Amino acid sequence: MNEFLSVYKVIFLGYWWIIAPVAFFLFLRYLWVNYLIKKYLMNLKWILLEVRFPRDVVKTPKAMEQFFAGLHATEKKRKFKEKYIKGELLPWFSIEIIGWEGKIRFFIRTESKYRNLIESNIYGQYPGAEVEETEDYVVDMPSIIPSKDYDGWGTELILTKPDAYPIRTYPVFFEEKEAEERTDPIAGLFEFLSSLHHQEGIGIQILISPTDDAWKKDGEKLVGKLIGREVKSDKEKGLLIVVEESKNWMKALIEGIKRLFALSGEEGAEEKVESVVPFLTPGLKEVVMSVERNIAKIGFKTMIRFLYWAPKDIFNKDRTTVAAGYFRQFNTLNLNGFKANKAVTPGRGKIFKKRREIGQKRVFIARYKRRYFPFHKIKTKGFVFNIEELATIFHIPGKFVEVEKLGKIEAKKGGPPSNLPIHNL
């Protein structure tokens, strides 16, 4: 250990005049970017939209998948000026399911400039829906949780495997079945939310931000690893990439000369390159095909939270296990699944555990209320979901899912009668 430290000491003493200015520059850049981000966030105008759907919805989650595909149009690449002069961030949205005060409600929090985009995509898939701006429900929640009167608990969800592995998606529940026989994975969640006491509240918050195709490269490398193909990242190659490419060109040139003059042993012989996929085990073949299917669709950076709050006299932490169970039904052993992020779950640590848990709960609940989405600042435990996966965990239950407290439109909207008199003002 001493030898290890002495090496770094020699390096620092010998090159401090290079290291110090670079470190100082990076520190100033960090402060500058954070200042720009805070200034940018202060100028954003947020609105909360409540979405209500007609009772006769017969569409599958495919309709919601198309909604997310339309929302992906907000994806953009930030240029130098936008990033380091204006401090602009990539757009993000909060998709929420709330069970509270005897009702089940859908909300979408967005910047006001994207309201028309959201409404047009909702109405395009669900013509009978209603979208209205509403007051933020978090304002009516207790200001401090936990307190002497209220308690709460929640966590963030992360994936058990890398993003490229898909979860169990809605086609598994809906494939080749009559509408009446379909098993909607969201039905159990809504039945549970309907059973809550009117003072109990459970919120599921899905934060999403459209991302580019960079995440697919990791999936392609994963496929190569699964089928036994050697995959090296450009970072590992570094400056040697030029040397390796040159070696490949020379190898190809020599091989071509050998074949031209029949020096390879068999004149006109060609190397047989066969796909290894047919020789994979059935389980591994399914995994490879599932990963390739998953990365073929557009994706969103995603973060999922769920929160439970209630007066202390009726607070029951076991309620959260039902919400966690809703997400667990999408888990598979050979592909992907959800688990709690222990790094942010209240109750972590062993020293002064009970006292620290109160502060941990308050920090988590404050992040829930703010819809805190740190993807734009640091690497977090979030993940990338494609539009099929998002539509699986958030979609509209059809008319065959009977939920008493789900806010739906009772009557269809109709056009005005043809003989309606028109008054000129």
N, C-alpha and C positions, 0 to 999 in steps of 0.2 A: 504493500500500500504506500509506504514511504517513497519507494522508487517511482511509483506511478505519479505521486504528487510532485516529486522533484522534476520530472520531465515537463509537466505543465508549468512549473515555476520557471524553468529555463526558457520555455517558449514565450511565456508572458513577459519576462524581463528582457528578452531579446527583441520582441516584436510589439511591445506595448504601444509604441508610437503609431502602429497600424491598427491594433485591436481597439484602442481607446476611442479614436475618432469614429470608427465603424459602430461600436456599441453606443456611443453618444448619439449618432445619427439615427440608429434604430429606435432608441428611446424617445427622441424628439418626434420621430414619425408616428410612433405609437400614441403619444400625447396629442398630436395634431389630428390624427384620424379619429380618435375618440371624441375630441372636441367637435369635429365636423359632424360626426354621427349624432351626438346629443343635440346639436343645433338643428340638424335635419329632422330628427324625430319630433322636436318641439313644434315644427311647422306642419306636421302631417295632420290631416283632418280625418278622424276615424268615425265610422257609423256602424251601428248594429242593426242588421236586417233579420226580421223574423219571417220564417217561411212556413206557410201552411199549405197542406195538400188536400185534394178532394178525396172522398172516401172510396171512390171506384177506381183507384190506381191499380192497374193490372200489369204494369211494366216490371221487368226484372231489373236488377242492379246495373244492367247494361246501360240504361238511361242515365244513371248517375255517373257511370264511367264516361259517357259522352259529355256530361256537364264538366267533369274535371279536365277533360281534353280541351274544352273551350276555355277553361280558366288558365290553361297552360300558355295561352297567347300572351300573357303578361311577362313571360320570360324574356330577359334581355341581357346583353353583355355590357358591363360597365367599362367605359373608357377611362383613361387616365384622369381627364378633367372631372368626370362624374364621381370618381372614387376619391381623388386626393384634393380636389378643389371644392366640389359641392358636397361631398360626403354622402352621396346617394347610396341607398341600400336596395337590394333586390326586394320586390314586393312580396308580401306574405299575407295569409288569410287565416282566420280561426273558424273552424267548422265545429259547432257545439250541439250536443244533445243534453238537455236539462230536464231533470225530474224534480219538481219543487212546487210547494203550495197546491198540491193536488192536480198538477198539470204536467204534461210532457211536451216540450217545445223544442223547435229547431232554430238555431241562430247561425248567422254568418257575419263575422266581423271583418270589415274591409275598409280600405281607404275610400273616401267618397267618390273619387274619380273612377273607380271600377264598379260603381253601382249599376250602371247600364249594362255592362258586360255580364254581371252576375244575373241580373233580371232577364236579359235576353236568353241566356243559356238555360235558366230555370224554366221559363215559359216555353222555350223550344222543346224541352223534353217532357214537361208537365204543363200542358196548356191551361188546365184548370186551377193551377196553383195561385197563391197570393203571396206577394212579397211586400212587406211594410217596414219602414224604419221605426225603431222602437227605443225606449229608454234601456240603458244597460242594466241588466238584472243584478250585477255585482254590487251596484250602489245600494240595493236593498238588503244585501247580506250583512251580517254583523261586521262592524268595522274592525274588530279585533277577534281573531280566533287562533288559539283557545283563549277563553276568558272565564270569569267565574260562572257565567251562564251558558256558554256555548263551548263545544269542542268540535274538532275536525281531524281528518286524516286523509292522506292521498299519496300518490306516487306518480312517477313517470315510467313509461314502458320503453324497453329497448328490445332488440332482437337477440335471439340466442346464437345466430350465425351471421356471416357477412350479408350485406344488403342484397347481393345477387341471388341468394337463395329465396324463393318465394314462400309466402305463407299459404295456407289452404284457402283458395279463393272461391268466389260465389259459383262458378260453373260446376264445382263439385256438388253443391247443394241443389242446383237448379237443372242439371243436365237431364234431358230426355224424360221429363216428368210433366204430367198435366198440371195446370196451375193450382188446382185444388190439392194436389199431392206434394207440392214443393215444400221443402223444409227451409224456412227462412231463418238464417242464423241470428237475425236481429230480434226475432219474436220473443225469445226468452228475456232479453234485456228490457224490452218494453213492458212485458208482464211484471217484471220485478219493479220497474219504476212506477208502475200503476199501484203497486202494493205499499208504497212508502206512506208514512204518516205525513200530513200536510205541512208539518214543521221540519221534516227531514228533507235534505237536499242532496242530490248527486249530480255532478256535472262531468261530462266527458268532453275534453277539449283536444281537437286535432289541429295542430298548427302546420301549415303547408306553405312551401315556397317553390315555385317552378324552377327546375334545374336543367342544365344542358345535358349533352350526351356523354360527359366525361365519366360519369359513374359506370357506364357500360363497359369501359375499358377494363375495369376491375373484374367485371363479370366474364369478359372474354378470356382474361388471364386465368380465372377460376376454371373455366371449361377446359382450357389447355392443360391445367394441372390435373383435372379429373381424368382426362383421357390419356395421361402419361406423356403429354408433349411438353418439352422443356420450354419454359417461359421466363424470360429475363426482362426486368424493367429497365427503362432507359436510365433511371437514376443509378442502378447498379453498374451499368456499362460505363457511364461517364464519358471521358475522352476516348476510351478504348473502342467506342462504337464505330469510329472511322476505320480503325485497324481491323475490326471484325468484318466489316462490310468489304474491305479490300481482300481479306482472306477468302471470303465467299466468292467474290468475283474471280479470283485466281483459281480457286477450286473448280468453279464451273467451266472456266476456260480450258484447264487441263483435261477435265472430263470430256469436253467437246472434242478436243484433239484426239484423245484416245479412241473415242467412238468413230471419228472420221477415218482413222487409219486401222480400225479393228484391233486395237492394242489391249482392249479390256478382256480378251479371252474368248468372247463370243461375239461374232460380227453381227451388228444390228441389234444386239441385245438391249432391251430397255429395262430400266429399273421399275419394278412393280411397286407402286405406292397404293396401299389399300387402307381404307378407313378403319380405324380401330374401334369405331363405335359399335359395329355388329358383334364384336367379340367381348364387349363389356357385359357384366352381369346384369340381369333385368333391373335390379334395384339401382345400380349405378347409371344405367342407360336412362332410367326415368328421371334421375336427378339431373343429368346433363341436359336432357330435353326440356325439363322444367326451368332450369337456369336460362337456357337460350330463349325460351318463350318469355321469361320474365324481363330480360333486358331488351327485348324487341319493342317494348312500349315506352312511351314517354314517362318521365318520373318527376316526383316532387320531393324536396327535402322535407322530412316529416318529424314531428315531435308529438307524442301523445301523453296527456295527463288525465287522471280522473281524481275527483275530490268528493269527499263525503263530509257534510256538516249537519249538526243538529243540536238542540238544547241538551244540556248534560243529563237531564233526568230521563231522556229517551235515547241518548247516544248509544249506538251499538256498532262497534268496530267490525263485527262479523258481516255487516252490510257490504263492506268493501270487497269481501271475498266473492260475492255474486258478480260485481262489476268486473273483477279480475277473471272470473270464470267465463264471462262473455268473450273476452279476448283469447282465453285459453283454447276455445273450440277451434281456433284457426291454426293451432300448433300441429306440426307433424314431426315425427322423429327423424325422418331422412331429409327433410327440407328445413323449414324455418319455423319460428314461433316467438311468442312474447314472454318476457320476464320483467320483473321489477328492477329499476335502476337503483341499486343499493346506495349509490353515491349521493342520492338526493332524498331517499326515503326516510321519513322521520323515525327516530328510535335507534339510529346508528350510533356506534360508539359504546364504550363500557364505563368510562369515567363520568360521574355525575349524569348518568343516563337520563333520569326522569327530568332533571332541570334543563338539560340540553334539548330534550325532545320538544319542550314547549317552544323554544326558539326556532328549532328546525321546522316545526309545523307552521309557525308564523311566516317564515321565509318562503316556504313552499306555497302557502295560500296567497301570499302577496304576489308571487310569480304567476299563479293561476289568474288572479284578478287583473294583472297587467298584460296577460297573454305574452309573457316574456319568451322571446324566440331568439336565442343567442347564436344562431347559425351564422349570422353576418359578422360575428366578432371572433369567436374562438371555435376550435374543434370540440364538439360536444358528443354526448352519447345518442344524439339523434340518428336518423337513418334515412335512406332513400326508398320510397315506395312508388311503384308505378300506378297508373290510373285504375287498373283492375283491382289491385290490392286496396286502394283507397275506397273504391266503390263497394268492396266487400264489407269493410268495417263501418261505413257510413252510407246508407241508402234508405229509401222510403219503403216501409212495409206496405205490401199490397192489400187489397180489400179482404183477402182471406186471412190476414192477421188481425184478429179482432182485439183491439186494445181500447178499453173504456175511456181512459183519461187522455188519449192522444188527441191533441187539437187538430181537427180536420174541418174542411169546408163541408157543411151539410148539404148545400144546394149548389147545383151547377150555375155558372154564370151564363146569362143569355144575352143576345143582342137586343137592341131597342126595337119595338114594333115598327112595322113599315109605315103605319099611319100616324106616327107620333108627330104632333104639330111642331113647327119650327118658327120661333119668334125672332124677328130681326131686331137687334138692339140698336 
